[in-house]
Amino acid sequence: MTNAVKNLVTLLKAEEIEYSSLGIDAEVQEIALAVNPLSKTMGGGICRMKECNFDWQLKYDEIIFVQSGSMYIGHKGKKIEAVQGDIFFMKEGAVITYGTDDEVEFFFSTYPVDWKESKKDVIYKETGEDLVTLIKGSQIEYNPLGIEGEIQEIAPVINKLSMNMGGGICRMKECHFDWQIKYDEMIYVSKGSMYITHDGKKIEAKQGDIYFMKDGAEITYGTDEEVEFYFTLYPVNWRELKN
C-alpha cells in the first residue's frame, strides 16, 4: 500500500489487497473491504464468488461494477442478471440475494461506510418500490471530458439515481487534466493503466488497482497509454454544496 503526501491520495495495489471469507459454502467466496479503513464516507473493495449465493438486507446504498464473469441480484422474485461491464445500483433497505451461476469478480462501493454502527437499529418497512437498478454496459452513453485526447469520455450514470453517491465509467487515451476534487473519490482501474499526480508525485496504477482520494486533493488524472476506470464519489451533489 502506497500513501501519498498528506494522505489525500492512497493507492491500493491489486497484488497487496487482502481478502477474507464471506462465510458461505463455496469454492470461491471472498471479499476485500480495501477502502473502509481509509474513509469516513464511502466503503468499498472487491468481491469474488463462484457458483454460490447468499441472502442479505442492505443497510446502505451500494454500487456494483461487474469486472469479470457474470452474476445476478435476486429482488422481489426477480433474478436480475449482469455480465462484465454492467452496473448495479441498489438502495438502502433492499432485501436481495447476491449470486452467480458461474464465477464473478466485482468492484463495489457502499454508503455510509459506518453502516454497522449507524444503521444497526434501523428496521425497514416494505414500500413496494423496486430498490435495484441494472445499467447495461452496452447501453451506457458517454460524454466528452472536454480535454485534448483521442479518447476522453465519461459516463456518470449513477448520479441521476442516487441521493448519496455518484459514479460511473471514464475512458482516456494519451491525455491528462488537472483538477481539485471537492468530494471523496474511489477509482478502480478496469483496463489499461493510468496515473494520479499529487504534490509532485506521479502515482501509477494498472488494472485491478484502486485509488482512494479525499476531498480537497489537487491532482492530475492522466494516462500515457489507454485506460478505462470505474469511479464513485461522495457527495453526489458536491457542485451545489461546494460552489
C-alpha positions as CSV (number, residue, x, y, z in Angstrom):
1,M,0.0,0.0,0.0
2,T,1.4,3.4,-1.0
3,N,0.3,6.6,0.7
4,A,0.9,9.9,-1.0
5,V,1.7,13.1,0.8
6,K,-0.8,14.3,3.4
7,N,-2.8,11.0,2.9
8,L,-5.1,12.8,0.4
9,V,-4.3,10.2,-2.3
10,T,-3.9,6.5,-1.5
11,L,-3.1,3.8,-4.0
12,L,-4.0,0.2,-3.2
13,K,-2.1,-2.3,-5.4
14,A,-4.0,-5.3,-6.6
15,E,-1.3,-7.8,-5.5
16,E,-1.3,-6.4,-2.0
17,I,-5.1,-6.4,-1.3
18,E,-6.0,-9.0,1.3
19,Y,-9.2,-11.0,1.1
20,S,-11.4,-12.5,3.8
21,S,-14.0,-15.3,3.6
22,L,-17.7,-14.3,3.0
23,G,-18.5,-17.2,5.4
24,I,-20.6,-19.1,2.9
25,D,-20.2,-22.6,1.4
26,A,-18.4,-22.2,-2.0
27,E,-15.1,-22.9,-3.7
28,V,-14.6,-19.2,-4.2
29,Q,-16.2,-16.7,-1.8
30,E,-14.0,-13.9,-0.7
31,I,-14.2,-10.1,-0.1
32,A,-11.7,-7.3,0.4
33,L,-13.1,-4.2,2.2
34,A,-10.0,-2.4,1.0
35,V,-11.2,1.2,1.2
36,N,-13.1,1.0,4.5
37,P,-10.2,1.7,6.8
38,L,-9.2,4.8,4.8
39,S,-12.6,6.5,4.5
40,K,-15.1,8.3,6.7
41,T,-17.7,8.4,4.0
42,M,-17.8,5.5,1.5
43,G,-16.7,1.9,1.9
44,G,-15.6,-0.3,-1.0
45,G,-13.5,-3.0,-2.4
46,I,-13.6,-6.2,-4.4
47,C,-15.7,-9.4,-4.1
48,R,-15.1,-12.8,-5.8
49,M,-17.6,-15.6,-5.9
50,K,-18.1,-18.9,-7.8
51,E,-21.3,-20.9,-8.1
52,C,-22.8,-19.6,-4.9
53,N,-25.3,-17.2,-3.4
54,F,-26.4,-15.6,-0.2
55,D,-29.3,-13.5,1.1
56,W,-28.9,-10.1,2.6
57,Q,-30.7,-6.9,3.5
58,L,-28.8,-3.7,2.6
59,K,-28.4,-1.1,5.3
60,Y,-26.5,1.1,2.9
61,D,-26.7,2.2,-0.8
62,E,-24.4,0.1,-3.0
63,I,-22.9,0.4,-6.4
64,I,-21.5,-2.8,-8.1
65,F,-19.4,-2.8,-11.3
66,V,-19.0,-6.3,-12.8
67,Q,-15.3,-6.6,-13.7
68,S,-15.3,-10.2,-15.0
69,G,-17.7,-13.1,-15.3
70,S,-21.4,-12.9,-14.6
71,M,-23.7,-12.6,-11.6
72,Y,-27.3,-11.9,-10.5
73,I,-29.2,-10.0,-7.9
74,G,-32.4,-11.6,-6.7
75,H,-35.0,-9.0,-5.6
76,K,-38.8,-9.1,-5.3
77,G,-39.0,-12.5,-7.0
78,K,-36.8,-11.4,-10.0
79,K,-33.4,-12.7,-11.0
80,I,-31.6,-9.6,-12.4
81,E,-28.6,-10.9,-14.4
82,A,-25.5,-8.9,-15.2
83,V,-22.3,-9.6,-17.2
84,Q,-18.9,-7.9,-17.5
85,G,-19.3,-4.1,-17.9
86,D,-22.8,-3.9,-16.3
87,I,-23.5,-1.9,-13.2
88,F,-26.0,-2.3,-10.3
89,F,-27.2,0.5,-8.1
90,M,-29.1,-0.7,-5.0
91,K,-30.8,1.4,-2.4
92,E,-30.7,1.1,1.4
93,G,-33.4,-1.3,2.7
94,A,-33.3,-3.7,-0.3
95,V,-33.8,-7.4,0.5
96,I,-31.7,-9.2,-2.0
97,T,-29.7,-12.3,-3.0
98,Y,-26.2,-11.9,-4.3
99,G,-25.4,-14.9,-6.6
100,T,-23.5,-16.3,-9.5
101,D,-24.2,-19.5,-11.5
102,D,-20.7,-19.3,-12.9
103,E,-17.9,-17.1,-11.5
104,V,-17.7,-13.3,-10.9
105,E,-15.4,-10.6,-9.7
106,F,-16.9,-7.2,-8.9
107,F,-15.8,-3.8,-7.5
108,F,-18.3,-2.3,-5.1
109,S,-18.9,1.0,-3.2
110,T,-21.2,1.5,-0.2
111,Y,-22.5,4.5,1.7
112,P,-22.3,5.0,4.6
113,V,-19.0,3.3,5.5
114,D,-20.1,3.1,9.2
115,W,-23.5,1.4,8.5
116,K,-22.9,-1.4,11.0
117,E,-22.9,1.2,13.8
118,S,-25.1,4.0,12.4
119,K,-27.8,1.7,11.0
120,K,-27.8,-1.2,13.4
121,D,-31.2,-0.5,15.0
122,V,-32.9,0.5,11.7
123,I,-36.0,-1.5,10.7
124,Y,-37.1,-1.1,7.2
125,K,-40.8,-1.1,6.1
126,E,-41.9,-2.6,2.7
127,T,-42.7,0.3,0.4
128,G,-43.3,-1.6,-2.9
129,E,-40.5,0.3,-4.6
130,D,-38.0,-1.6,-6.7
131,L,-34.7,-0.8,-5.0
132,V,-32.4,-2.5,-7.5
133,T,-31.4,-0.9,-10.9
134,L,-29.3,-2.6,-13.5
135,I,-27.4,-0.5,-16.0
136,K,-26.3,-2.5,-19.0
137,G,-22.8,-1.7,-20.2
138,S,-23.9,-2.0,-23.8
139,Q,-26.4,0.8,-23.3
140,I,-24.2,3.4,-21.5
141,E,-23.9,6.7,-23.2
142,Y,-20.7,8.7,-22.9
143,N,-20.0,12.5,-22.9
144,P,-16.7,14.2,-23.8
145,L,-14.5,15.3,-20.9
146,G,-13.7,18.4,-22.9
147,I,-9.9,17.9,-23.0
148,E,-7.4,17.2,-25.7
149,G,-7.1,13.5,-26.4
150,E,-8.1,10.8,-28.9
151,I,-10.3,9.2,-26.3
152,Q,-11.6,11.3,-23.4
153,E,-15.1,10.4,-22.4
154,I,-17.1,9.9,-19.2
155,A,-20.5,8.4,-18.2
156,P,-21.6,9.4,-14.7
157,V,-24.5,7.0,-14.9
158,I,-25.2,6.7,-11.1
159,N,-25.6,10.4,-10.4
160,K,-29.2,10.6,-11.6
161,L,-30.2,7.6,-9.5
162,S,-28.6,8.4,-6.1
163,M,-29.0,10.9,-3.4
164,N,-25.7,10.0,-1.8
165,M,-23.0,8.6,-4.1
166,G,-22.2,9.5,-7.7
167,G,-20.4,7.2,-10.1
168,G,-19.8,5.8,-13.5
169,I,-17.1,5.0,-16.0
170,C,-14.3,7.1,-17.6
171,R,-12.1,6.3,-20.6
172,M,-9.0,8.1,-21.7
173,K,-6.1,7.7,-24.1
174,E,-2.8,9.6,-24.0
175,C,-4.2,12.6,-22.2
176,H,-4.4,14.3,-18.8
177,F,-6.2,17.1,-17.0
178,D,-5.8,18.9,-13.7
179,W,-8.5,19.0,-11.1
180,Q,-9.2,19.8,-7.5
181,I,-11.6,17.3,-6.1
182,K,-14.4,18.6,-3.9
183,Y,-15.6,15.1,-2.8
184,D,-14.1,11.8,-1.7
185,E,-13.5,9.5,-4.7
186,M,-12.7,5.9,-5.4
187,I,-11.3,4.7,-8.7
188,Y,-10.9,1.1,-9.8
189,V,-8.8,0.6,-12.9
190,S,-10.7,-1.9,-15.0
191,K,-8.5,-1.8,-18.1
192,G,-5.1,-0.4,-19.0
193,S,-3.0,1.9,-16.9
194,M,-3.2,5.5,-15.5
195,Y,-1.6,7.8,-13.1
196,I,-2.6,10.4,-10.5
197,T,-0.2,13.2,-9.9
198,H,-0.3,14.8,-6.4
199,D,2.1,17.0,-4.6
200,G,4.7,16.5,-7.3
201,K,4.4,12.7,-7.2
202,K,3.2,10.6,-10.2
203,I,1.3,7.7,-8.6
204,E,0.9,5.0,-11.2
205,A,-1.8,2.3,-11.3
206,K,-2.7,-0.7,-13.5
207,Q,-5.7,-3.0,-14.0
208,G,-7.0,-4.1,-10.6
209,D,-5.5,-1.3,-8.6
210,I,-7.7,1.1,-6.5
211,Y,-7.2,4.8,-5.7
212,F,-8.9,6.5,-2.8
213,M,-8.7,10.3,-2.8
214,K,-10.0,12.7,-0.2
215,D,-12.0,15.9,-0.6
216,G,-9.6,18.8,-1.3
217,A,-6.8,16.9,-3.2
218,E,-5.3,18.9,-6.1
219,I,-4.4,16.3,-8.7
220,T,-3.8,15.4,-12.3
221,Y,-5.7,12.5,-13.8
222,G,-3.7,11.0,-16.7
223,T,-2.6,8.1,-18.8
224,D,0.4,7.7,-21.1
225,E,-1.4,4.8,-22.9
226,E,-5.1,4.0,-22.5
227,V,-7.3,3.4,-19.5
228,E,-10.9,2.6,-18.5
229,F,-11.8,3.1,-14.9
230,Y,-14.8,2.9,-12.6
231,F,-15.3,5.7,-10.2
232,T,-17.6,6.5,-7.3
233,L,-17.7,9.7,-5.3
234,Y,-19.4,11.3,-2.3
235,P,-21.4,13.5,-2.1
236,V,-23.2,13.3,-5.4
237,N,-24.4,16.9,-5.0
238,W,-20.9,18.3,-4.5
239,R,-21.4,21.1,-7.1
240,E,-24.3,22.6,-5.1
241,L,-22.6,22.1,-1.7
242,K,-19.1,23.3,-2.6
243,N,-19.7,26.2,-5.0
